[in-house]
Amino acid sequence: MIRAAVLSLMLLSAPVLAQSREGFVAGPVLPDVGPIAPVDSDLPLPKGTKFKIDFDIAAKATPGTLSRQIETAARTLNMHVAAGVPKENVQIVLIFHGPSAADLLKPEVYAARNDGKANGSMEAIRKLIGAGVEFYLCGQTAAGQKITKADLLPGVKMSLSAITAHAVYQQRGYTLNPF
């Protein structure tokens, strides 16, 4: 029984352990955030393809490091533009709730809540917002964690709730990113 559990854990963690940055290159929109791998894809993107993607962000980055979920959003923008989709046809919104709210905090607020550490996601968030990506914090999470709009990084917005934001963006034609 224990042997089977250990084998299961090894198999489940294998994709994470096997990932490497070798062969990844800088993306065309955000060259220093979200590196991409060139791929000989068998699924062509039809001319006129448009992406409207809604990311659900719940996990907090380790203090002082870049959130993998924020990096994935940057990679999503970079890889689709590199694949020929015009930048204006790749619309992304990130909706934060729960522990991930910390990644949206201004430097002084973040440091006060994270043993003096710097917000490792701050620069990526700034660049993504500059590239047109939208960031929302769940207002219910904010209330529960005593976060005000004044505590948020410039450009980060507040929604009534993460549930509300996801519903609104789905009605606007956005698909929910499954990971």
C-alpha positions in Angstrom: 0.0 0.0 0.0 2.8 2.5 1.0 4.8 1.5 -2.1 1.8 2.2 -4.4 1.3 5.6 -2.7 5.0 6.5 -3.2 4.8 5.4 -6.8 1.7 7.4 -7.4 3.3 10.5 -5.9 6.3 10.1 -8.1 4.2 9.8 -11.2 2.1 12.8 -10.3 5.1 14.9 -9.6 7.1 13.8 -12.7 5.7 16.5 -15.1 6.7 19.2 -12.6 10.1 17.7 -12.0 10.7 17.2 -15.8 10.0 20.8 -16.8 13.1 22.8 -17.8 13.7 26.2 -19.4 16.2 24.8 -21.9 15.0 25.7 -25.4 12.8 28.5 -24.2 13.2 32.0 -25.7 12.1 35.5 -24.9 8.6 36.4 -26.0 7.8 39.2 -28.4 5.5 41.2 -26.1 7.2 40.8 -22.7 10.7 39.6 -23.4 11.8 39.3 -19.7 8.6 37.7 -18.4 7.0 34.5 -19.6 9.6 32.7 -21.8 8.2 30.5 -24.5 9.2 27.4 -26.4 9.0 27.3 -30.2 6.7 24.4 -31.1 5.9 22.6 -34.4 2.2 22.5 -33.6 -0.2 20.2 -35.4 -3.1 22.4 -34.4 -3.0 25.5 -36.7 -4.4 28.7 -35.5 -6.9 29.9 -38.1 -6.5 33.4 -39.5 -8.5 35.8 -37.4 -8.2 33.8 -34.2 -9.1 35.8 -31.1 -8.4 34.7 -27.5 -10.3 36.0 -24.5 -8.9 34.2 -21.5 -9.9 34.5 -17.8 -7.3 33.2 -15.3 -8.4 32.1 -11.8 -5.6 32.9 -9.4 -5.8 31.5 -5.9 -2.2 30.4 -5.0 0.1 32.9 -3.4 3.7 33.0 -4.7 6.5 32.2 -2.2 7.4 35.6 -0.8 10.0 37.3 -2.9 9.4 35.2 -6.0 7.3 35.6 -9.2 3.9 33.9 -9.1 4.0 31.0 -11.5 0.3 31.8 -12.4 1.2 35.4 -13.4 4.1 34.1 -15.4 1.8 31.7 -17.2 -0.4 34.6 -18.2 2.6 36.4 -19.6 3.6 33.2 -21.4 0.1 32.9 -22.8 0.3 36.4 -24.3 3.9 35.9 -25.6 3.3 32.5 -27.2 0.1 33.5 -29.1 1.6 36.7 -30.4 4.7 34.7 -31.5 2.4 32.2 -33.2 0.9 35.1 -35.3 -2.1 36.2 -33.4 -2.2 40.0 -33.3 -1.6 41.3 -29.8 -5.0 43.1 -29.8 -6.6 39.7 -30.4 -5.2 38.2 -27.1 -7.2 39.5 -24.3 -6.4 38.3 -20.8 -7.9 39.0 -17.4 -6.5 37.6 -14.1 -8.9 37.3 -11.2 -7.3 36.9 -7.7 -8.9 35.5 -4.5 -7.8 33.9 -1.3 -4.0 33.8 -0.5 -3.1 35.2 -4.0 -4.3 38.6 -2.9 -0.9 39.3 -1.4 0.8 39.3 -4.8 -1.2 42.4 -5.7 0.0 44.6 -2.8 2.2 47.7 -3.0 5.8 47.2 -1.8 5.3 48.6 1.7 2.1 46.7 2.3 3.5 43.5 0.9 6.7 43.8 3.0 4.7 44.5 6.2 2.7 41.3 5.6 5.7 39.1 4.5 8.5 39.6 6.9 10.1 42.5 5.0 10.4 40.6 1.7 9.9 42.2 -1.7 6.9 41.4 -3.9 8.5 39.3 -6.6 5.5 39.6 -8.9 5.3 43.4 -8.8 7.4 44.1 -12.0 5.6 41.4 -14.0 2.2 42.8 -13.0 3.3 46.3 -14.0 4.5 45.0 -17.4 1.4 42.9 -18.0 -0.9 45.8 -17.1 1.1 47.9 -19.6 0.5 45.3 -22.2 -3.3 45.5 -21.7 -3.8 42.6 -19.3 -6.4 43.2 -16.6 -6.1 42.4 -12.9 -8.9 42.1 -10.5 -9.0 41.3 -6.8 -12.0 39.7 -5.2 -13.6 42.3 -3.0 -14.7 39.6 -0.5 -11.1 38.4 -0.1 -10.0 42.0 0.2 -12.5 42.6 3.0 -11.5 39.4 4.8 -7.8 40.3 4.6 -8.3 44.0 5.4 -7.0 45.1 2.0 -8.1 48.4 0.6 -7.9 49.8 -2.9 -5.1 52.1 -1.7 -3.0 48.9 -0.8 -3.1 47.6 -4.4 -0.5 48.0 -7.0 -1.3 50.7 -9.7 -3.7 49.4 -12.3 -5.1 46.5 -10.1 -8.9 46.8 -9.8 -11.4 45.5 -7.3 -14.5 43.4 -8.1 -17.5 42.6 -5.9 -16.2 39.1 -5.8 -14.1 36.6 -7.8 -17.4 34.7 -8.6 -18.9 37.9 -10.0 -15.8 38.8 -12.0 -15.7 35.3 -13.6 -19.4 35.4 -14.4 -19.1 38.9 -16.0 -16.1 37.9 -18.1 -17.7 34.6 -19.2 -20.7 36.6 -20.4 -18.2 38.7 -22.4 -17.0 35.6 -24.1 -13.9 34.8 -22.0 -13.0 31.2 -21.4 -11.7 30.1 -18.0 -8.2 28.9 -18.1 -8.2 25.4 -16.5 -4.7 25.7 -14.8 
